[in-house]
Amino acid sequence: MKIYPVIHVSNLKPYHQDTEDLQRNIVTRPIIDLSQKEDKDVEEILAERVRRGRRPTRRIHEYLVKWKNLPVEETSWERVEDLEAWKQKIKDFKLRQLTGTSTI
C-alpha cells in the first residue's frame, strides 16, 4: 500500500514562525517509516481474491499474507505486484489449493 499526501489547496495556510518561544518550532513527532513492508517477511499466504479495478476490465489480484514474527491480526491483503520477492510462497499456496490442503 502506498500513501500519497494529497490535500486540496484550500486547506493550505502560510507558515509563520513563532518568534516568542523558539522551542515551539521544533517538531517532536516521530518520523513515519514508509519502508516497513520491506522489513517484513512472508510466513504464509492464506487466501486469494480478485477485485474489480476502476475500469470494468481491470482485475486486481491480491493475497492474504501472514507475516513472520507478527500476530495474526496483522495479516493483510497485498497485491501480487508487491509480492514479487515471494513468488515461491505464491506457488506453494497455489499447489496447496490444487491438492485441497489448507492451514486455515
C-alpha positions in Angstrom: 0.0 0.0 0.0 1.4 3.4 -1.0 0.5 6.6 0.8 0.3 9.8 -1.2 -0.1 13.1 0.8 -2.8 14.7 -1.3 -4.7 17.7 0.1 -6.8 20.4 -1.5 -5.1 23.8 -1.9 -7.8 25.5 0.1 -6.5 23.6 3.2 -3.1 25.2 3.0 -2.1 28.1 5.3 1.0 30.2 5.3 3.6 29.2 7.9 4.6 31.8 10.5 7.5 31.0 12.8 6.9 31.6 16.5 9.3 34.4 17.5 8.4 34.4 21.2 9.1 30.7 22.0 11.5 29.1 19.6 11.1 25.6 21.3 7.6 25.5 19.8 9.1 25.4 16.3 10.8 22.0 17.0 8.9 19.0 15.7 8.7 16.3 18.3 6.5 13.8 16.4 8.2 10.5 15.4 9.1 10.0 11.7 6.9 7.6 9.9 8.8 4.8 8.3 7.2 4.0 5.0 9.6 1.2 4.2 8.3 -1.1 7.0 7.0 -3.6 4.5 10.5 -4.2 3.2 11.5 -5.4 6.7 8.6 -7.9 6.7 8.9 -11.4 5.5 6.0 -13.6 4.3 5.4 -16.6 6.6 2.5 -17.9 4.6 -0.2 -17.0 2.1 -3.6 -17.8 3.4 -6.1 -16.8 0.7 -6.5 -15.2 -2.7 -9.1 -12.8 -4.1 -9.7 -10.8 -7.3 -11.2 -7.4 -7.1 -12.6 -5.1 -9.8 -10.4 -2.1 -10.6 -11.7 1.3 -11.5 -12.0 0.3 -15.1 -14.5 -2.6 -15.7 -11.9 -4.7 -17.5 -9.2 -4.2 -14.8 -8.8 -7.0 -12.2 -6.7 -6.7 -9.1 -5.2 -10.0 -7.8 -4.5 -9.9 -4.1 -3.2 -12.5 -1.5 -3.9 -12.6 2.2 -0.5 -12.6 3.8 0.5 -13.8 7.3 3.8 -12.0 8.1 6.6 -13.6 10.1 7.0 -12.5 13.7 3.7 -10.6 13.6 0.4 -11.6 15.2 -2.5 -12.9 13.1 -4.2 -9.6 13.5 -1.5 -8.1 11.3 -2.4 -10.2 8.2 -3.0 -8.0 5.2 -4.2 -8.2 1.6 -1.3 -7.5 -0.7 -1.3 -7.0 -4.4 0.5 -9.7 -6.4 2.9 -7.0 -7.8 4.0 -6.2 -4.2 4.9 -9.9 -3.6 7.4 -10.3 -6.4 10.1 -11.3 -3.9 8.0 -14.1 -2.6 6.9 -15.9 -5.8 7.8 -19.3 -4.3 5.3 -18.7 -1.5 2.6 -17.9 -4.1 3.5 -21.2 -5.9 3.3 -23.1 -2.7 -0.2 -21.6 -1.9 -1.5 -22.5 -5.4 -0.2 -26.0 -5.0 -2.0 -26.4 -1.7 -5.2 -25.1 -3.3 -4.8 -27.8 -6.1 -4.2 -30.6 -3.6 -7.0 -29.4 -1.3 -4.9 -28.9 1.8 -5.2 -25.7 3.9 -3.8 -24.2 7.0 -6.8 -22.0 7.8 
